[in-house]
Amino acid sequence: MNDSNPILNRLSQAINQVIVGQSHLIHQLLIALLAGGHIILEGVPGTGKTLLVKVLAQSIKAEFRRIQLTPDVLPADITGTNIFDLNSRNFTLKKGPVFTEVLLADEINRTPPKTQAALLEAMEEMQVTLDGESLPLPDLFWVIATQNPLEFEGTYPLPEAQLDRFLFKLVVGYPDEAAEKQMLLNRQRGFAARRLDIARLQTVTTVEEILQARQAVQQIKVSEAIIDYILALVKTSRQHPDLALGASPRAAGAWFVTSQASAYLAGRDFVTPDDVKTVAPPLLRHRLILKPEAMLDGLQIEAVIASILNKVPVPR
């Protein structure tokens, strides 16, 4: 799908100049940005997850921070703490990396549940409470958490209730042969992922414009037929014979707003059934839980999502 909203079109083009061969992933990332929802970015090492987030943050001139989550990271390492100053005899607030606009939480499943919970509380409440004082986070505050799908030793998988707080789960695959060749050609011409300052990246929009776009997304028209369509899909997921857990009410609300964001990104002021279908895989793949017998049969969650979409008649 081609982005036809002028501002987001420029943003998409700017990211695609650096991140080669991931246009569909970038499109889904922009939908989540417009919908104001946090993301799980899953992919094997070396597929450009960190680079993608850094390029996006730089393209909208957003403050960017990165946390490398390990088993010894404490909640205070994320949220911050009050430190006693011996000279002034007063406590001074030292804010943690969570006080930023775009936060990359690298390998979220490698940190213990208590630390995960501290980050997820900030995501849900848009604020951090330190010693009884509630401190608001920036208006944009957007978390992108990465995880490696292959390594399970020494990890702490997120419970279903916490996974449900992420809007999308995006899967970063390998680029095709042409894209990977272009990556090598770019490297030959001097591009270095560690030196984005010499990559001539330009700011194509601002945080303020993104926040305005989020307001505009809320004005996108959703007909009653589309609402009934979303609700029918949610109900079908809850009754699916291969699923132990279907879509939650939070998922239904997320489906509504991401469909609006998809329509906005396409330059329309109304939602179509195609918008609803477009956002279904990233919206559901981390929320639906297969029954044990379905997993033993080798059933993939993507196939279940496709079957849910096929079972529900599309409104005219």
Steps between C-alpha positions, in 0.01 A plus 500: 500500500637842408488775759314799354491731802760770412681522836503126563597436138813711548574319825458159337730597213765631739506176700499283186813676378691355794304184587500304175242236411267547799231729354210289635651496848553877488136549392381302803738692725349829384148370566602427860664843531178668385287285729725582796563137593816327618669227298680169539759466226605139459786385282831317501816705570634710215171578325515873574249534785699761694595688184136517391390661827793745504430611143131550575573705813750716314259553210237651731758681717395306809711445809627141489628279781599134503502254790687171474289277722689226683419281806670747738309811385286640784176703474688811620741459206202570274284744694767683702531571871550770762865536602611666823741789440748526787583861417146640489362245750204449265374226273549563129293327233705311243265411216547168325507434124121449497464881496538532126286510185615184322631223724663185364479223760747249362433133579211559738463130571849487654407711802308369807121547537539776763701714258266416212208613716663838571531569129151374419349717776656805338360389163149457639481805726720743300661598828756380754446507877814559707472525880130581474542770235344445156718629217346524151678357198533688166185519287652285224645237738534193278659170601641254251612181673713246313540129557689215338267212397775238511657528845295379797768421760521773763184676384182609678213483248238770543167373643192521279358797697818699436527399136146632452624850587710510186306624200696310233748218476706553187722226362824608332597247237801469275510736199474350153809456284462831316456695823797330665716580197392865528604496866849386402519764226402765755776379728747516212398865448582582861175445691558393861214421735705630793547839332152623416632854533687460169211321325342838415175407669256788494220582740189466284241567769485588869362353820236776502381401152482134603288593804273707274471203264395281794219747570398485133495120510227515765279691253512225236146373439417142599161380381278281714551218249878516557451505878279190475764340276774556761278365778414192292871431444571537872213264587620246242848503655352424843304205361773362274549126560880524484535789746522491879485880514340738252509877456429710810282813525826698496580331169162606360572863589848471350353349182268802472773766533760321287242464222451877522878551485525274195233705322671828595832371372332414169360853473136407563255644753313171547587141593456212257498124567849487346626728778359257757670207325833683458552547873373154605832304497715743704206571732417135577816292469611570860150493649358169375607186687491164325366193675773243586366247250505763224863578581587131492342479154736779387225757442633854455328802650512679163285221351245540780480876439440433130224251583330753730501758220362242256217390731345846545310647202642830378244786516415667172 
